Amino acid sequence: MVAVPYFEAIAVEAWLGSRRIFDGLNLTLRLGEPTVLLGPNGAGKSTLIKLISRSLYPVVKPGSSLHIFGSSTVNLWALRQRIGFVSSDLQAGYIPSVSAEEVVLSGLFGSIGLGRPQQPNRQQWEQAFNQLEAIGLADLCGRPFGECSDGQRRRLLLGRALIHRPEVLVLDEPTNGLDFKAKHQLLETLRTLSQQGTTLLLVTHQLDAVIPEIQRAVLIKQGSIVADGAAADRLTSKGLSDCFETPIAVLQQGGWRQAVPQSKPLGIKP
């Protein structure tokens, strides 16, 4: 059975302001294929997310195309119901006083918090409470977003992204700033979602954030894809050393990977 693409870029050129990020990007991402997009800061990872979310449009030119779920024209409301997004930029957009349940509920409206135009009904409030229970944060009901820990905030944003039960979940550096406990809780939740059939696109520069369920790895550097294939073949010492331009050794245990500096043995002085 052929996996259905949810993102197809052919010879795409994209700019952020006066800076060209992509020049001839070719990439296809498919449903049912949990993928990590890995690369150093400034490589173009966040720009790719903007192309997927349609907050950034590519340059229109002959021979270039970009399709989301097979269409070059996307209804943003329909897109929000099929693809959920979690990012630090989104987290920074919420005012501290908004309640935990309002963060999750705002996903139904595609908004950051609830304003006058958003008037949720009883069924929608119940949907938000049920989502909080599903992610293990029901005890946060009524708590201001600003009083939650970083780990709790990230999981609330995850609940927001999941409120529509999307087919795809895109996560931009989801473990940044989290301590060990919060990181492990979030990663275990992502493992469960992947095992239940949600297609994950994990965008990160941290190898230890790549859960064992990830099947494909796309390595990106300076706006170019430098490697693409099975995670086991690409997330190697050589692959990461080339991508990050620094000697890296990859250690593995139980399906998890850790990157450590690869240094020459120190000489032993008598």
C-alpha positions as CSV (number, residue, x, y, z in Angstrom):
1,M,0.0,0.0,0.0
2,V,1.4,3.4,-1.1
3,A,1.6,5.9,1.7
4,V,-0.3,9.1,1.0
5,P,1.7,12.3,1.0
6,Y,0.6,15.2,3.2
7,F,3.4,17.5,2.0
8,E,5.1,17.6,-1.4
9,A,7.6,20.3,-2.4
10,I,9.2,20.3,-5.8
11,A,12.0,22.8,-6.6
12,V,10.6,25.2,-4.0
13,E,12.2,28.6,-3.4
14,A,11.3,30.3,-0.1
15,W,12.5,33.5,1.6
16,L,12.2,35.0,5.1
17,G,12.4,38.7,4.6
18,S,15.5,39.5,2.5
19,R,17.1,36.1,3.2
20,R,16.6,33.1,0.9
21,I,16.2,29.9,2.9
22,F,15.4,27.3,0.3
23,D,16.4,27.3,-3.4
24,G,15.2,24.1,-5.1
25,L,13.8,22.2,-2.1
26,N,12.5,18.7,-3.0
27,L,10.8,16.9,-0.2
28,T,7.8,14.6,0.3
29,L,6.4,13.7,3.7
30,R,3.8,10.9,4.0
31,L,1.1,9.7,6.3
32,G,2.0,6.8,8.5
33,E,5.7,7.6,8.3
34,P,6.9,9.1,11.6
35,T,9.8,11.4,10.6
36,V,12.5,13.5,12.2
37,L,13.8,16.7,10.5
38,L,17.2,17.2,12.1
39,G,19.7,19.9,11.6
40,P,21.6,22.8,13.3
41,N,20.1,26.1,14.2
42,G,19.5,28.2,11.1
43,A,19.3,25.2,8.8
44,G,15.8,26.0,7.6
45,K,13.8,23.7,9.9
46,S,11.4,26.4,11.2
47,T,11.0,27.7,7.7
48,L,9.8,24.3,6.5
49,I,7.2,24.3,9.3
50,K,6.0,27.7,8.1
51,L,5.6,26.2,4.6
52,I,3.5,23.3,6.0
53,S,1.3,25.6,8.1
54,R,0.9,28.0,5.2
55,S,2.2,30.9,7.3
56,L,4.8,31.3,4.6
57,Y,4.3,30.9,0.8
58,P,7.0,29.9,-1.7
59,V,8.0,31.9,-4.7
60,V,5.7,31.2,-7.7
61,K,7.8,30.1,-10.7
62,P,7.7,27.6,-13.5
63,G,8.6,24.0,-12.5
64,S,8.0,24.7,-8.8
65,S,5.1,23.4,-6.8
66,L,4.0,22.8,-3.2
67,H,1.0,20.6,-2.3
68,I,-0.6,20.0,1.1
69,F,-2.7,16.8,1.1
70,G,-2.5,16.8,-2.7
71,S,-3.8,20.4,-3.2
72,S,-1.9,23.6,-4.1
73,T,-4.7,25.7,-2.5
74,V,-5.4,25.0,1.1
75,N,-8.3,26.0,3.3
76,L,-6.6,27.0,6.6
77,W,-9.5,25.9,8.7
78,A,-9.5,22.5,7.1
79,L,-5.7,22.3,7.5
80,R,-5.9,23.0,11.2
81,Q,-8.2,20.0,11.6
82,R,-5.8,17.6,9.8
83,I,-2.4,18.9,11.1
84,G,-1.7,20.0,14.6
85,F,1.3,22.2,15.5
86,V,3.3,22.6,18.7
87,S,6.1,25.3,18.9
88,S,7.8,27.6,21.3
89,D,6.6,30.5,19.2
90,L,3.0,29.5,19.9
91,Q,3.8,29.1,23.6
92,A,5.2,32.6,23.7
93,G,2.0,34.0,22.2
94,Y,-0.2,33.2,25.2
95,I,-0.7,35.7,27.9
96,P,0.1,34.4,31.5
97,S,-3.5,34.9,32.7
98,V,-5.2,32.6,30.2
99,S,-6.4,29.4,31.9
100,A,-5.1,25.9,31.1
101,E,-8.5,24.8,29.6
102,E,-8.7,27.9,27.5
103,V,-5.3,27.1,26.0
104,V,-6.6,23.7,24.9
105,L,-10.0,25.1,23.9
106,S,-8.4,27.7,21.7
107,G,-7.3,25.0,19.3
108,L,-10.9,24.6,18.2
109,F,-10.9,28.1,16.9
110,G,-7.3,28.2,15.6
111,S,-6.7,31.2,18.0
112,I,-4.2,32.1,20.7
113,G,-6.4,32.3,23.7
114,L,-10.1,33.2,23.6
115,G,-11.3,36.6,22.5
116,R,-14.8,38.1,22.0
117,P,-15.3,36.4,18.6
118,Q,-14.8,33.0,20.3
119,Q,-17.8,31.9,22.3
120,P,-17.4,28.2,23.1
121,N,-20.5,26.2,23.9
122,R,-20.9,23.6,26.6
123,Q,-20.0,20.8,24.3
124,Q,-16.7,22.5,23.3
125,W,-15.9,23.1,27.0
126,E,-16.5,19.5,27.7
127,Q,-14.3,18.6,24.8
128,A,-11.5,20.7,26.2
129,F,-11.8,19.1,29.7
130,N,-11.8,15.6,28.1
131,Q,-8.6,16.5,26.3
132,L,-7.0,17.7,29.5
133,E,-7.8,14.3,31.1
134,A,-6.5,12.5,28.0
135,I,-3.0,14.1,28.4
136,G,-3.0,13.7,32.2
137,L,-3.5,17.4,33.1
138,A,-7.1,17.5,34.4
139,D,-5.8,18.9,37.7
140,L,-4.7,22.1,35.9
141,C,-8.2,23.2,35.2
142,G,-8.5,26.9,36.2
143,R,-4.8,27.4,36.6
144,P,-3.3,30.3,34.8
145,F,-0.9,29.4,31.9
146,G,1.8,31.6,33.5
147,E,1.7,29.6,36.7
148,C,2.3,26.3,34.9
149,S,5.7,24.7,34.6
150,D,7.4,24.7,31.2
151,G,6.6,21.0,30.9
152,Q,3.0,21.5,31.7
153,R,2.8,24.4,29.2
154,R,4.3,22.3,26.4
155,R,1.8,19.5,27.2
156,L,-1.1,21.9,27.2
157,L,0.0,23.0,23.7
158,L,0.1,19.4,22.7
159,G,-3.5,19.1,24.0
160,R,-4.4,22.1,21.9
161,A,-2.9,20.6,18.8
162,L,-4.8,17.3,19.4
163,I,-8.2,18.8,20.1
164,H,-9.2,18.1,16.4
165,R,-7.7,14.6,16.5
166,P,-5.4,15.5,13.6
167,E,-3.8,13.0,11.2
168,V,-0.4,14.7,11.5
169,L,1.3,16.3,14.5
170,V,4.2,18.7,13.8
171,L,6.5,19.5,16.7
172,D,9.1,22.2,16.6
173,E,11.8,21.6,19.2
174,P,9.3,20.2,21.6
175,T,11.8,19.4,24.4
176,N,13.6,22.7,24.5
177,G,13.9,24.1,28.0
178,L,12.4,21.0,29.7
179,D,14.0,19.2,32.6
180,F,14.5,15.4,32.6
181,K,11.1,14.6,34.1
182,A,9.1,16.9,31.9
183,K,11.0,15.8,28.8
184,H,10.5,12.1,29.5
185,Q,6.8,12.7,30.2
186,L,6.4,14.5,26.9
187,L,8.3,11.9,24.9
188,E,6.3,9.1,26.4
189,T,3.1,10.9,25.3
190,L,4.6,11.2,21.8
191,R,5.4,7.5,21.7
192,T,1.8,6.6,22.6
193,L,0.4,8.9,20.0
194,S,2.7,7.4,17.3
195,Q,1.8,3.9,18.3
196,Q,-1.9,4.8,18.1
197,G,-1.5,6.0,14.5
198,T,-0.8,9.8,14.6
199,T,1.8,10.7,12.1
200,L,4.6,12.6,13.8
201,L,7.0,15.2,12.2
202,L,9.6,15.9,14.9
203,V,11.7,19.0,14.0
204,T,14.7,19.3,16.3
205,H,18.4,19.6,16.7
206,Q,18.5,17.3,19.7
207,L,19.1,13.7,19.0
208,D,17.8,12.5,22.4
209,A,14.4,13.9,21.5
210,V,14.0,11.4,18.7
211,I,11.7,8.6,20.0
212,P,12.3,5.0,18.9
213,E,9.1,5.0,16.8
214,I,10.7,7.5,14.3
215,Q,11.2,5.6,11.0
216,R,12.7,8.2,8.7
217,A,15.3,10.9,9.2
218,V,15.8,13.9,7.0
219,L,19.0,15.8,7.7
220,I,19.1,19.5,6.7
221,K,21.9,22.0,6.6
222,Q,22.0,25.6,5.2
223,G,18.7,25.1,3.5
224,S,19.6,21.9,1.8
225,I,18.7,18.3,2.5
226,V,22.0,16.5,2.9
227,A,20.6,13.0,3.9
228,D,17.2,11.3,3.8
229,G,16.3,7.7,4.6
230,A,15.7,5.2,7.3
231,A,16.5,6.6,10.7
232,A,18.8,3.7,11.5
233,D,20.9,4.5,8.4
234,R,21.0,8.3,8.8
235,L,21.2,8.9,12.5
236,T,24.8,7.7,12.7
237,S,28.0,9.2,13.9
238,K,29.1,10.0,10.4
239,G,25.7,11.3,9.3
240,L,25.5,13.8,12.3
241,S,29.1,14.8,12.1
242,D,28.7,15.8,8.5
243,C,25.4,17.6,9.1
244,F,26.6,19.5,12.2
245,E,30.2,19.9,10.9
246,T,31.6,18.7,14.2
247,P,32.9,15.3,15.4
248,I,29.9,13.5,17.0
249,A,29.6,9.9,18.3
250,V,26.1,8.4,18.5
251,L,25.4,6.1,21.4
252,Q,22.3,3.8,21.3
253,Q,20.4,2.0,24.0
254,G,16.9,0.6,23.9
255,G,16.0,2.4,20.7
256,W,17.1,5.8,22.0
257,R,20.1,7.7,20.8
258,Q,22.5,10.2,22.4
259,A,25.0,12.4,20.7
260,V,28.3,13.0,22.5
261,P,31.6,14.7,21.4
262,Q,33.9,12.4,19.4
263,S,37.4,13.2,20.6
264,K,40.8,11.6,20.2
265,P,42.0,9.5,23.1
266,L,44.1,11.6,25.5
267,G,47.7,10.7,25.9
268,I,48.7,9.3,29.3
269,K,51.6,11.1,30.8
270,P,53.9,9.1,33.0
